[in-house]
Amino acid sequence: MRDPRRALAAAARSGDGVVELHPGTWLVTDPATTDRLLASRHALPARVEQGAATTSWGVDGLQRWMAARRAMRPWLTPSAAARFAPAISAHARSAVVRWASAADIDVMSEGSGLLSTVNTHYILGRPSPTLTRLVGEELSAAERARPPLLRRRRLLRAQLATLTTVHDHLRTEVPPADLVAALADAGLDERTTALAVRTMLLSSHHVPAAALAWALHELSSRPDLQEQLRGETTAQRDPGGTDLPLCRAVVREALRLHPPVWQLRRVLDAPVLDFPAGAELLFSPHINQRDRAAHPDPDRFDPHRRHPDSHPPPGAYLPFALGPRFCPGSHLAIAELVVVIATVLDTHVVVPHHAPAPARGTLNAPRGLRLTFLPHRPHR
């Protein structure tokens, strides 16, 4: 099967930062133009409602979601994520002990379970193995290739099961978690709150797991870098903290080279720049983050490529999108990845076992990646 990312990159090379793929649809890869378009309030997410009325946000869904985002913002800051770091580390320690007991592990599967547990704990106040399982099943139902009618029925059942379980949790958990309480305090009704929680749980399952898997894949063939990260963790005075510049640089570089969300779609509801209302715009972090002017030697994994305080040009780094639809959980995701990697490497060495196959579909995940985790034995 042809890699869709390569097809998109080939299309990008045929133009000068903007290519009309077919009438009404443009691929935008010029960083400056990308930044300006994604910053526009007229660039709306191109959503396709897969479910029934049970899980639909309704005609005013975007406005309700943006209201939920505003309410959650104080609980998704870097400082809020840092306060949760000890809990993230505790979950990671339990996971790596289990991983080390096996000859090798499926990194995407195990990473999805770990990060879903972490995010369920953060969003709802405690882990929920049931919700972790249901979210995974819903995402699998959405991705799995089946006859259309059978696929739709299975997906609808999975969506309903997730949403019903979220509703049950919200009705029985007293007091509610801080993030959930913030939604209620903002005046959002129970349905909107449940839909917002479900959206957060879905988006914090496969996507951050793919980022974790790519980072561990890159580290597995670099024992020297693993040792540097281990030294940084040892020198940190706050166990389980997030103040780890090198580890953060590893995460940022993994997100640059292997963005889990490799394409973004927007539809304009009014003219912007030279694009008419109704235009469908396609953006690709996979392409922009390989812009040679912004990222020299762009295909090389190099966490040392820039100073921690420096930033790529606008539009040349967008693993969490840009503008008003920027991923609200980006700070939490970075903190989780940093703490999990630091916790794993504090006690274990990551060794390659089975290389990943090329990604396919909408998620850029390392298919079939298997790694081995061995106890770290310090040199005497």
C-alpha positions as CSV (number, residue, x, y, z in Angstrom):
1,M,0.0,0.0,0.0
2,R,1.3,3.4,-1.0
3,D,2.3,5.7,1.9
4,P,-0.1,8.6,1.8
5,R,2.4,10.9,3.4
6,R,4.8,10.4,0.5
7,A,2.0,11.1,-2.0
8,L,1.3,14.4,-0.2
9,A,5.0,15.3,-0.1
10,A,5.2,14.6,-3.9
11,A,2.3,17.0,-4.5
12,A,3.9,19.6,-2.3
13,R,7.1,19.5,-4.4
14,S,5.1,20.3,-7.5
15,G,4.2,23.7,-6.2
16,D,5.6,26.7,-4.3
17,G,4.0,26.2,-0.9
18,V,0.4,26.1,-2.2
19,V,-0.9,23.4,-4.5
20,E,-4.5,23.0,-5.7
21,L,-5.0,19.2,-5.4
22,H,-8.3,19.4,-7.1
23,P,-11.0,22.2,-7.6
24,G,-11.7,23.7,-4.3
25,T,-9.0,21.9,-2.3
26,W,-5.6,23.2,-1.6
27,L,-2.5,21.8,0.0
28,V,-0.7,24.5,2.0
29,T,2.9,23.8,3.0
30,D,4.5,27.3,3.1
31,P,5.2,27.9,6.8
32,A,4.2,31.6,6.8
33,T,1.0,30.9,4.9
34,T,0.2,27.9,7.1
35,D,0.6,30.1,10.2
36,R,-1.7,32.9,8.9
37,L,-4.4,30.5,7.7
38,L,-4.5,28.4,10.9
39,A,-4.6,31.6,13.0
40,S,-7.8,32.7,11.2
41,R,-11.1,32.2,13.1
42,H,-12.6,31.5,9.7
43,A,-10.6,28.2,9.3
44,L,-13.0,25.7,10.8
45,P,-12.2,22.0,11.4
46,A,-13.5,19.8,8.6
47,R,-15.5,17.3,10.8
48,V,-17.5,14.4,9.5
49,E,-20.0,13.1,12.0
50,Q,-19.5,9.4,12.2
51,G,-22.1,8.6,14.9
52,A,-25.8,9.0,15.5
53,A,-27.6,11.7,17.5
54,T,-26.4,9.9,20.7
55,T,-22.8,11.3,20.3
56,S,-23.4,14.3,18.1
57,W,-22.6,17.7,19.4
58,G,-25.4,19.2,17.3
59,V,-25.5,22.2,15.0
60,D,-23.9,24.4,17.6
61,G,-21.3,21.8,18.4
62,L,-18.2,23.9,17.6
63,Q,-19.4,26.7,19.9
64,R,-20.1,24.3,22.7
65,W,-16.7,22.6,22.3
66,M,-14.9,26.0,22.3
67,A,-16.8,26.9,25.5
68,A,-15.7,23.7,27.1
69,R,-12.1,24.4,26.0
70,R,-12.2,27.8,27.7
71,A,-13.5,26.2,30.9
72,M,-10.8,23.5,30.9
73,R,-7.9,25.9,30.1
74,P,-6.8,26.6,33.8
75,W,-6.5,22.8,34.3
76,L,-4.4,22.2,31.2
77,T,-1.6,24.6,31.9
78,P,2.1,23.5,32.3
79,S,1.9,24.2,36.0
80,A,-1.2,22.1,36.4
81,A,0.4,19.2,34.5
82,A,3.6,19.5,36.6
83,R,1.6,19.1,39.8
84,F,0.3,15.8,38.4
85,A,3.8,14.5,37.5
86,P,4.2,12.2,40.5
87,A,1.0,10.4,39.6
88,I,2.2,10.0,36.0
89,S,5.5,8.6,37.2
90,A,3.8,6.1,39.5
91,H,1.7,4.8,36.6
92,A,4.8,4.6,34.4
93,R,6.8,2.7,37.1
94,S,4.0,0.1,37.3
95,A,3.9,-0.3,33.5
96,V,7.6,-0.7,33.0
97,V,7.9,-3.4,35.6
98,R,5.2,-5.3,33.6
99,W,7.0,-4.5,30.3
100,A,10.3,-5.8,31.6
101,S,8.8,-9.1,32.6
102,A,8.1,-9.9,28.9
103,A,10.6,-10.7,26.2
104,D,9.3,-7.8,24.2
105,I,6.2,-5.6,24.0
106,D,3.9,-4.1,21.4
107,V,4.7,-0.5,22.1
108,M,1.6,1.1,20.7
109,S,-0.7,-1.2,22.5
110,E,1.1,-0.9,25.9
111,G,1.6,2.9,25.4
112,S,-2.0,3.4,24.6
113,G,-3.1,1.6,27.8
114,L,-0.6,3.5,30.0
115,L,-1.4,7.0,28.6
116,S,-5.2,6.3,28.6
117,T,-4.9,5.3,32.3
118,V,-2.9,8.5,33.1
119,N,-5.4,10.8,31.2
120,T,-8.5,9.1,32.7
121,H,-6.9,9.7,36.1
122,Y,-6.2,13.3,35.3
123,I,-9.5,14.1,33.7
124,L,-11.9,12.2,36.0
125,G,-9.9,12.1,39.2
126,R,-9.1,8.4,39.3
127,P,-8.2,5.7,36.8
128,S,-11.0,3.7,35.1
129,P,-9.9,0.4,33.5
130,T,-13.4,0.2,32.0
131,L,-13.2,3.5,30.3
132,T,-9.6,2.8,29.1
133,R,-10.9,-0.4,27.5
134,L,-14.0,1.3,26.0
135,V,-12.1,4.2,24.5
136,G,-9.7,1.8,22.9
137,E,-12.5,-0.3,21.5
138,E,-14.2,2.8,20.1
139,L,-11.1,4.0,18.4
140,S,-10.5,0.5,17.0
141,A,-14.0,0.3,15.7
142,A,-13.6,3.7,13.9
143,E,-10.3,2.6,12.2
144,R,-11.0,-1.1,11.4
145,A,-11.8,-1.9,7.8
146,R,-15.1,-3.8,7.6
147,P,-18.2,-3.8,5.4
148,P,-19.8,-0.4,5.8
149,L,-23.0,-1.4,7.5
150,L,-21.3,-3.8,9.9
151,R,-18.6,-1.2,10.7
152,R,-21.2,1.5,11.3
153,R,-23.2,-0.7,13.7
154,R,-20.1,-1.7,15.6
155,L,-19.0,1.9,15.8
156,L,-22.3,3.2,17.1
157,R,-22.4,0.5,19.8
158,A,-18.8,1.5,20.9
159,Q,-19.7,5.2,20.9
160,L,-22.8,4.6,23.0
161,A,-20.9,2.4,25.5
162,T,-18.2,5.1,26.0
163,L,-20.6,8.0,26.4
164,T,-22.9,6.0,28.7
165,T,-20.0,5.1,31.0
166,V,-18.8,8.7,31.1
167,H,-22.3,9.8,32.0
168,D,-22.5,7.2,34.8
169,H,-19.1,8.4,36.2
170,L,-20.2,12.1,36.2
171,R,-23.4,11.2,38.0
172,T,-21.8,9.1,40.7
173,E,-18.4,10.8,41.4
174,V,-18.7,13.2,44.3
175,P,-16.9,15.5,44.5
176,P,-16.1,15.6,40.8
177,A,-12.5,16.0,39.6
178,D,-11.2,19.6,39.2
179,L,-11.4,19.6,35.5
180,V,-14.9,18.2,35.4
181,A,-16.0,20.7,38.1
182,A,-14.6,23.5,35.9
183,L,-17.0,22.5,33.1
184,A,-20.0,22.5,35.5
185,D,-18.9,25.8,37.0
186,A,-18.8,27.4,33.5
187,G,-22.5,26.6,33.2
188,L,-22.2,23.7,30.7
189,D,-25.0,21.1,30.9
190,E,-24.4,17.5,31.7
191,R,-24.5,16.4,28.1
192,T,-21.9,19.0,26.9
193,T,-19.7,18.0,29.9
194,A,-20.0,14.3,29.0
195,L,-19.2,14.9,25.3
196,A,-16.2,17.1,26.3
197,V,-14.9,14.4,28.6
198,R,-15.4,11.8,25.9
199,T,-13.6,13.9,23.4
200,M,-10.6,14.5,25.7
201,L,-10.4,10.7,26.5
202,L,-10.5,9.8,22.8
203,S,-7.9,12.3,21.8
204,S,-5.5,11.3,24.6
205,H,-5.4,7.6,23.8
206,H,-3.8,6.7,20.4
207,V,-2.2,10.1,19.6
208,P,0.1,10.5,22.6
209,A,0.8,6.8,22.5
210,A,2.1,7.1,19.0
211,A,4.4,10.0,20.1
212,L,5.7,7.9,23.0
213,A,6.2,4.9,20.7
214,W,8.2,7.0,18.2
215,A,10.3,8.5,20.9
216,L,11.2,5.1,22.5
217,H,11.9,3.8,19.0
218,E,14.4,6.5,18.4
219,L,16.0,6.1,21.8
220,S,16.2,2.3,21.5
221,S,19.1,2.6,19.0
222,R,20.9,5.4,20.9
223,P,22.2,4.0,24.2
224,D,24.4,7.0,24.7
225,L,21.4,9.3,24.6
226,Q,19.6,7.1,27.0
227,E,22.5,7.4,29.4
228,Q,22.5,11.2,29.1
229,L,18.8,11.3,29.9
230,R,19.3,9.0,32.8
231,G,22.0,11.4,34.1
232,E,19.6,14.3,33.8
233,T,16.9,12.4,35.7
234,T,19.4,11.5,38.5
235,A,20.5,15.1,38.8
236,Q,17.0,16.4,39.2
237,R,16.1,17.2,42.8
238,D,12.4,16.6,42.3
239,P,11.7,13.0,41.5
240,G,9.0,12.6,38.9
241,G,9.3,16.3,37.9
242,T,9.1,17.8,34.5
243,D,12.1,20.1,34.6
244,L,14.2,18.0,32.2
245,P,15.4,20.0,29.2
246,L,17.1,17.2,27.3
247,C,14.1,14.8,27.8
248,R,11.8,17.6,26.7
249,A,14.0,18.2,23.6
250,V,13.7,14.4,22.8
251,V,10.0,14.7,22.9
252,R,9.9,17.8,20.8
253,E,12.2,16.2,18.2
254,A,10.1,13.0,18.1
255,L,7.0,15.1,17.5
256,R,8.8,17.0,14.8
257,L,10.1,14.0,12.9
258,H,7.1,11.7,13.5
259,P,4.0,13.9,14.1
260,P,1.2,11.5,15.1
261,V,-1.4,13.8,13.4
262,W,0.3,14.2,10.1
263,Q,-2.4,16.1,8.3
264,L,-5.0,18.7,9.3
265,R,-8.1,19.8,7.3
266,R,-9.8,23.1,7.6
267,V,-12.8,24.7,5.7
268,L,-13.1,28.4,5.3
269,D,-16.5,30.0,6.2
270,A,-15.3,33.3,4.7
271,P,-12.5,34.4,2.3
272,V,-9.0,34.4,3.8
273,L,-6.0,35.7,1.9
274,D,-6.5,34.5,-1.7
275,F,-8.8,31.6,-0.8
276,P,-12.5,31.8,-1.2
277,A,-15.2,30.9,1.3
278,G,-15.9,27.1,1.1
279,A,-12.3,26.3,0.3
280,E,-11.0,23.1,1.8
281,L,-7.4,23.5,3.1
282,L,-5.0,20.7,3.8
283,F,-2.0,21.2,6.0
284,S,0.7,18.7,6.9
285,P,3.0,18.8,10.0
286,H,4.8,15.9,8.3
287,I,5.9,18.2,5.5
288,N,6.2,21.6,7.2
289,Q,8.4,20.1,10.0
290,R,10.8,18.9,7.3
291,D,11.2,22.4,5.9
292,R,15.0,22.6,5.3
293,A,15.2,26.3,5.9
294,A,13.7,25.8,9.4
295,H,15.1,22.4,10.2
296,P,18.6,21.7,8.7
297,D,19.1,18.0,7.8
298,P,15.4,17.5,8.5
299,D,15.3,13.7,8.2
300,R,17.8,13.2,11.1
301,F,16.6,12.7,14.6
302,D,18.6,15.3,16.6
303,P,17.3,16.5,20.0
304,H,20.3,18.9,20.2
305,R,19.3,20.8,17.0
306,R,18.2,23.9,18.9
307,H,18.5,25.7,22.2
308,P,15.6,25.0,24.6
309,D,14.6,28.7,24.5
310,S,14.6,29.0,20.7
311,H,11.6,28.3,18.5
312,P,11.2,27.4,14.8
313,P,9.6,30.0,12.5
314,P,5.8,30.3,12.7
315,G,4.2,27.5,10.7
316,A,7.3,25.3,10.7
317,Y,6.4,23.3,13.8
318,L,2.8,22.4,14.4
319,P,2.4,18.9,16.0
320,F,-0.5,20.2,18.0
321,A,-1.9,22.5,15.2
322,L,-1.9,26.3,15.5
323,G,-4.2,29.1,16.1
324,P,-7.6,29.0,18.0
325,R,-7.9,25.3,17.4
326,F,-4.6,24.5,18.9
327,C,-4.8,21.2,20.9
328,P,-5.9,22.2,24.4
329,G,-4.1,19.2,26.0
330,S,-0.7,19.9,24.5
331,H,1.0,20.9,27.8
332,L,-0.4,17.9,29.5
333,A,0.7,15.6,26.6
334,I,4.3,17.0,26.7
335,A,4.5,16.6,30.5
336,E,3.2,13.0,30.3
337,L,5.7,12.1,27.6
338,V,8.6,13.7,29.5
339,V,7.8,12.0,32.8
340,V,7.1,8.6,31.3
341,I,10.3,8.5,29.3
342,A,12.3,9.8,32.3
343,T,10.7,7.2,34.6
344,V,11.3,4.3,32.2
345,L,14.9,5.2,31.6
346,D,15.6,5.7,35.3
347,T,15.4,2.0,35.9
348,H,15.5,0.3,32.4
349,V,17.3,0.3,29.1
350,V,15.3,0.2,25.9
351,V,16.5,-2.2,23.2
352,P,15.2,-2.7,19.6
353,H,13.4,-5.9,19.0
354,H,11.2,-5.5,15.8
355,A,11.3,-2.4,13.6
356,P,8.0,-0.7,12.8
357,A,6.3,-0.9,9.4
358,P,5.3,2.3,7.6
359,A,2.3,4.0,9.0
360,R,-1.0,4.1,7.2
361,G,-4.3,5.9,7.6
362,T,-4.9,9.1,9.5
363,L,-2.7,8.3,12.5
364,N,1.1,8.2,12.0
365,A,1.9,5.4,14.4
366,P,4.8,2.8,14.2
367,R,2.9,-0.3,13.2
368,G,4.3,-3.5,14.6
369,L,7.0,-1.8,16.7
370,R,8.2,-4.1,19.5
371,L,10.9,-3.2,22.0
372,T,12.6,-4.9,24.9
373,F,13.0,-3.3,28.3
374,L,16.0,-4.5,30.4
375,P,16.8,-3.6,33.9
376,H,19.5,-0.9,34.1
377,R,22.6,-2.0,35.9
378,P,24.8,1.0,36.8
379,H,28.6,0.8,36.0
380,R,30.6,0.2,39.1
